[in-house]
Amino acid sequence: MADQIHFRKMNGLGNDFVVLDTRVHDVPRDPETIAAIANRQTGIGCDQVIVLEPTSRADMFMRIYNADGSEVGACGNATRCVAALAAVEQERLSVRIETAAGILPAEVGADGMVAVDMGVPRLRWDQIPLDEEFHDTKRIELQLGPIDDPVLHSPAVVNVGNPHCIFFVDDLDAHDLGRFGPLVENFPIFPERANVSLAQVTSDDALKLRTWERGAGLTKACGTAACAAAVSAARRKLTGRTVKVSLPGGDLVIDWREDDDHILMIGPYALDFEGTLPEGLVKQESAPL
Ligand SMILES: N[C@@H](CCC[C@H](N)C(=O)O)C(=O)O
């Protein structure tokens, strides 16, 4: 392991990332080190750690780890950040980013906005995945609170490279997502756990969203949750297929295209600072005998 490991600190609408690059030097990937880097008290602090790797199929491969050290398939906000890095590297505005969930084409605008083709949503119960069969994933039988007067019920579920569960509510602020988010994340119906969101439709082309992220907790924004909520709102005919999604960290535009069913996510990215990982944060490899 190299002594000095360079990192970039980036964010998409306040959803923040430590970005490491295996193409420059060997980087740690064990869950303990990832969690130590992500720790906001003792590490650098972030929602996700992103590890860049070489690939022959796209401009870059991004591996995604949650703050708890778990590896996942998709992160919308980080994809915009990585697309911006790839555009600088490749000296062109159209780039392709490979993830564990597939290759995502992206367009980096001169205005600091990035449009990412997040692919086609997976809607079948076994693609979410759920551990029991549901014919209609727009509204599954799941509720929180008393049987005859549930506080929240009938969420939509979608997989956009990662699993999402979305409760549509009249008032986002009336519910304590920090309290029930971790419960729903770990419900046995979600064998791979789930990202949990509250969505409030405010017009036929706008919604407000708050997300409890699997493996990271409450975040200022979640790009894949915005895609999942937009698709679910359109499937329920609460909105059209193009919506502005307002998150605590700012707005994304999501367009679930009619012609090919792909989801286009448009939003900003930012590079906050660069540095090297402090000594002691990275688990030392044992010395050869
Ligand atoms: N912040 C992300 C999603 C990151 C992964 C998620 N927590 C999961 O476990 O699936 C985004 O912007 O999409």
The ligand as an SDF file (V2000), in Angstrom:
LIG
                    3D

 13 12  0  0  0  0  0  0  0  0999 V2000
  -26.3830    8.4740   -2.4650 N   0  0  0  0  0  0  0  0  0  0  0  0
  -26.6910    7.6170   -3.5100 C   0  0  0  0  0  0  0  0  0  0  0  0
  -27.0870    6.1970   -3.2020 C   0  0  0  0  0  0  0  0  0  0  0  0
  -25.9620    5.4350   -2.5140 C   0  0  0  0  0  0  0  0  0  0  0  0
  -26.2200    3.9540   -2.3190 C   0  0  0  0  0  0  0  0  0  0  0  0
  -27.3740    3.6430   -1.3950 C   0  0  0  0  0  0  0  0  0  0  0  0
  -27.1770    4.0970   -0.0560 N   0  0  0  0  0  0  0  0  0  0  0  0
  -27.6230    2.1220   -1.4060 C   0  0  0  0  0  0  0  0  0  0  0  0
  -27.2600    1.4390   -0.4390 O   0  0  0  0  0  0  0  0  0  0  0  0
  -28.1760    1.6250   -2.3820 O   0  0  0  0  0  0  0  0  0  0  0  0
  -27.3960    8.2550   -4.6800 C   0  0  0  0  0  0  0  0  0  0  0  0
  -27.1990    9.4520   -4.9040 O   0  0  0  0  0  0  0  0  0  0  0  0
  -28.0700    7.5620   -5.4300 O   0  0  0  0  0  0  0  0  0  0  0  0
  1  2  1  0
  2  3  1  0
  2 11  1  0
  3  4  1  0
  4  5  1  0
  5  6  1  0
  6  7  1  0
  6  8  1  0
  8  9  2  0
  8 10  1  0
 11 12  2  0
 11 13  1  0
M  END
$$$$
